[in-house]
Amino acid sequence: MVRNKIYSLIDGDAETNKWSPIYDYFMMIVIIISLIPLAFKTKSTVFDIIDIITVTIFIIDYIARFITADKYLKKGLLSFLIYPITPLAIIDLISILPSLTILSSGFRILKIFRLFRTFRVFKAFKMFRYSKSVIIIMNVIKKQKTALLAVLSFAVGYILIASLVVFNVEPETFNNFFDALYWATVSLTTVGYGDIYPISSAGRIVTMVSSFIGIAIVALPSGILTAGYMDEIKNNNDK
C-alpha cells in the first residue's frame, strides 16, 4: 500500500493522486533553486545550504523511484536491476553524485576533481521528467527516430565525403583531415565562421555545393519534428 501511494505521487496525475501535480511543481522549483549556485563563481554558506537541502531531496526522489521501479517498468524483480541504467535514472544519479564528493583543497593534484563538479549542470535535465511539453517532444523523437536517423546518417556521410573531396582538391589550405572535417561540418550547418576556407576555384565550387546541400539537410529534421509534433498534439486533443 505504501509503495502504491509513493508511485501514484511521483508518477501519477491529478486523476489518480491530487498531490501528484503539486509534487511535480515542487520538484521543478527545487531543481531551479539547485541551479542558482552554478551562476556564481564565489562560494557562500547560503549556497552550501541550498546544495545540501536540494541534493537531499533528489536522493529521496531517487530512492522513491527505485523502490517503485517494478510499478514503473512492469518487469517484476528485474525492474530493480534495469531501472538504475535507464536514461532518466542515470541523469538523476549524475546530478546527485557531484554533491556527495568531498575533497580536500589542500592538495593541488586533487583540484583536477573539480571537473566532476561540472556534472551538476545535469540537474537541469531532471526537468524533462516533470515537463509535459518536453515529454511530447520526446515522444515525437521516439516515433520519428527512423527518419531522423536516416537524416543523421546522410549528414554524417556527406560530411565525410565533402571532407575527403575538399582535402584532396585543396591540400594546401587544409593542414590535416580534421581541418577539412571541421570545414565540412561548419559549411553543412551554414554557420561559416570563415577561419578556414578554400581559395581555389575548385575548392569554392565544392563549398557552394556543400552550402546548398547543407541547407536541405538542416531543414529536413525541422520538417520531420514539426510534422510529428503536430500529429502528437492532434492525438492528445483527440484523446
N, C-alpha and C positions, 0 to 999 in steps of 0.2 A: 504493500500500500504506500509506504513512504517513497519508494523508488518511482512509483507511478505518479505521485504528486510532484516529485522533483522533475521528472521528464515532462509532464504537462506544463510545468512552469518555464523550463528552459527551452523547450522545443515545441510548445503548444501555440495556440492562438486564442483570440478573445472568446471564441465559442466554447473551447474546451477548458480554458482557465482564464478568468478575468484579469489575473495578475500577470499573465504572460507578456502582454504588450508593455506593461509597466516595467517588467524586468528587462525587456529589450531596450527600452529608452534609458533605463538606469545604467545598463552596460555601455551604451553608446556614450553617455555622459562621462562614465569612468574612463573610457578609452581616450576621449578628448582631453580630459584632465591629465591623464598619464603622459600625454604628449607635450604638455606645457614645458617641462624642464628641458626638452630637446631643443627648444627655441632659444635657449640661453647657454652661453659658454661658461658662465660662473656657476659655482655650487652654493647651495644655501641649505639651512636646516629645513626650511619650508619645502624645498624640492625633495629632500631626503624623506620627509614625512609623506609627501604625495606619492613617492615611489613605493614606500613600504605599504601604504594603505591600498594603492591600486594593484600592486602585484599580489597582495594577499587575496584580493577579490578575484583576480584572474586565476589564482591557484584553486580557490574554492569552486569557481566556474568549471575549471578543467577537471577537477575530481568529480564534480556532479555529472559532467558529461561522460566521464569514463565509466562510472558505476551504472549509468543507464545506457551504455553502448549497445547492449543487446536489443533494447527497445528502438534504438535509432537505426541500427544496421539490420536488425531482424535476422541474425545468423547464429543465435544461441550463444554458447560459451565462446565460440570462435570470434564473436564480435569484440570481445575484450582484447584479443590479440591483434585484430585488424584495426581497431579504432586509433591507436597511437600513431599509425602510419598513414592515416587519411590526411589529405591536404590541409583541411581546417584545423585538425588536431596538431599537426606539425607547426602551423602558423601560431597556434595558441602556445605551444611549448617554446618556440623560438622567442616569443615575446616575453616569456617568463624567465627563462634561463639567465639572460644577462644581469637581471636584478638580483639573482642569487649568487653571483660571482663576487667573492670577497678577496680582494688582492691588496697587498701592501705596496704603497707608493714609494717606499724607501729603497727598493731595488730597481735600478734603471731598466734592466732587462725585462722586468715584468710590465713595463709600460706598453709593450707590444700587445698585451692582452686588452688594451683599451679599444683595439679594433673590434673586439666582440661586443662592445657597448653599442656599436652601430646597428646591431641586430634589434635594438629597441624600436627602431622605426617600423618593424613588422607589426607593432601594436596597431598601427593604422589599418592593416589588413583585417583585423578582427572585426571591423565594422561591416565587412562583407557578410558576416553571419547574420547581422541584425538589420540589414537594409533590404527591403523587398524589391526596390528598383534594381539593386545590384544582382539580386537573385534572378530577376527576369533576364538581365543581360547574360548571366552565367548560363541560364537555360537556353538562350538563343545561341550562345557559343557552342554548347554541347550538341544542339540539334544541327548546327551548320558546320560542325567541325570537319566534315569530309570536304566541303567546298573550300573552307579556309585553309586546310592542309594542302589542298591542291594548289591554291594561290601561293602559299608559302613555298611549296616545292618549286613552283615555276619561278618565283622571285629569286630563291637561292641558286637555282640552276642558271638563271640569266646573269646573276652577279658573277658567278664563276666563269661563264663563257665570255662575258664582257671584259672581265679582268684579264683573261688569257689573251683575248684579241688585242686590247689596247697595250698590254705589256709587250707583245711581240711587234705591234705596229710602231710603237714609240718607246723603245727601251731606254733611250737617253733621258727621258723625263722621269721615269719610274725606277728608283734605285733597286727595288725588290718587288716581289709579287704582292706582298702585303700592302704596299703603296697603291698598287693597281686595284687590289681588292677594296681598299678604303675609298678610292676614287669611284669605283663602280657602285658601291653602296650609297655614297653621297649623291651620285648622279641619278641613281634609280629612285631615290626618295625626293628628288628635285630640290634638295637643300642647296647644294652648290656653294660650299664655303670659299672656293677659289684658291685654296692653299696649294693644291696640286691640280694641274690641268694640262691637257695635251696642247702642243704648239704647232704640230704639223697638220697639213690638210687632211690626211687620212685619220689622224687622231681626233680631229674636230668633227669629222663625219661620224665616227664611232660615238662621240659624245652626243651629237644631235639625235642619232638613232636611239641611244640609251635614254635620253631625256624623254622622248616621245613614248617609248615603251614603259618607262618609269611612271609616267602619268597614268597610263592604263592600269598598270599593276597596283599602284597605290589606290586607285579609285575602286577596284574590284572588292576588297574587303569591306569598304564603306557601304557599297550597294548591297552586299550579302547580309551584313549586320542590320542595315536599315530594314530590308525586306523581312528578315527573321524577327526583328523587334516588333514590327507592325503586326505580323502574324501572331506573335505571342500575346500582344495586347488584345488583339481581337479574340483570341481563345479565352483569355481571362475574363473579358467582358461577357462572352457567351456563357461561361460558367456561372 
